[in-house]
């Protein structure tokens, strides 16, 4: 599988290898098949919850919104 991270590091494009056979394939039982490698949704969630945070310094990122506190 190929992973490509955008320049702003906010998106990752995943490309998987594939193989397909034409509908007129000489082996009739394998005609019209399409094979591809699948990325597990759980692996995506794991990346979102852990690895993606490292790029933006977790909660200490300048992109995060911190609440303002007013003391009286």
Buried (B, 14 or more C-beta within 10 A) or exposed (E): EEEEEEEEEEEBEEEEEEEEBEEEEEEEEEEEEEEEEEEEEEEEEEBEEEEBEEEBEEEEEEEEEEEEEEEE
